[in-house]
Amino acid sequence: MSSAALPIAIIGAGKAGRQHAAALQGTAGCRVAVVVDPDETAGRHLADAYGAAWRSALDDASDLAAAVVAVPHHLLEGAALRCAEAGLATLLEKPMALDLGGADRVSDAFASRGLPLQVGFVHRFREESRAAYALIREGRIGRPTFVSEVKPYGVQNTPAWVWRRELGGGALLYNGIHGLDRIRWLTGLEALRADAAGGALTHDVDVDDTIAGHLRLGGGALAQVLVQLSPFPMDGHWTTTVYGTEGAIEVRTGQGLRGWGYDGAFAFGVERCDRFSAQAAAFVAAARGSRPPAVTAHDGRAALAIALGLLESAEHAVSVAIDAGPAGSDDRTSSTGGTT
């Protein structure tokens, strides 16, 4: 591919779109060329900040090579399919679509055209998460046996659509799904079954603000998940603890990790958090054909399947088998555990 700066469209001028644009601006080999948003005020404001053009829709993509899709959940599938039709390498925000059928349609659209599709699980690019991944893969804690994933989050500028079921809202799909991806990624194990309780415990809405659940993982391992969007501001750090046969590692987002084992305790601190920049660099490399997507369509679908299983279990008070997808669908050809 040419060494000229890759022209990229930001689809969605909201909070996530702004974060992606800022990260891409500082990434070598690309430029923010277009901002797409039907809201002209928001779209032009973001476009002007980066010397880009504003468009109300992605009607013409002939001057583009790639796109970042950062829109409310109910719009993700349609926007992604339009990018595939336009031949654009795409970074698609989680959770890909509202249901597994939608995720499969998106995956198939890119695969059939040979286009790179990277799913936006940006927390894989945190320094502390990558350090934990490397340590677990090195066997520092032995075989993973249990994961505790806890995410309390105080409401702070939460978009209104997050509280509407028909728009794909709810605490688990909005931010808790990052933790579900983290469980799979850190352990290398797939979720097999979900049991959960929860709902709207602190808000007068028709979607979940709280989910507490358990997962059965491959190899006999277990995981527990707690996600809550509290109605008051509070410290919003995730805490992920992976226990193994020879030790344990606890990760606190934005703060670092600590671990224990037969050979003593250890720790890893974090001085800065540039997860969006690291994600942007990995995406640009994939769009240029230099490496496979760091987070694949299979990864995105798998996390969505776990989330939907937990939500179904909570709503109907039943144990739910996780839909692992078509046989042979695991296309995880790379990870963000090493270099990106």
Secondary structure, 3 states (H helix, E strand, C coil): CCCCCEEEEEECCCHHHHHHHHHHHCCCCEEEEEEECCCHHHHHHHHHHCCCEEECCCCCCCCCCEEEECCCHHHHHHHHHHHHHCCCEEEEECCCCCCHHHHHHHHHHHHHHCCCEEEECHHHHCHHHHHHHHHHHCCCCCCEEEEEEEEEEECCCCCHHHHCHHHCCCHHHHHHHHHHHHHHHHHCCCEEEEEEEEECCCCCCCCCCEEEEEEEEHHHCEEEEEEEEECCCCCCCCEEEEEECCEEEEEECCCEEEEEECCEEEEEECCCCCHHHHHHHHHHHHHCCCCCCCCCHHHHHHHHHHHHHHHHHHHHCCCEECCCCCCCCCCCCCCCCCCC
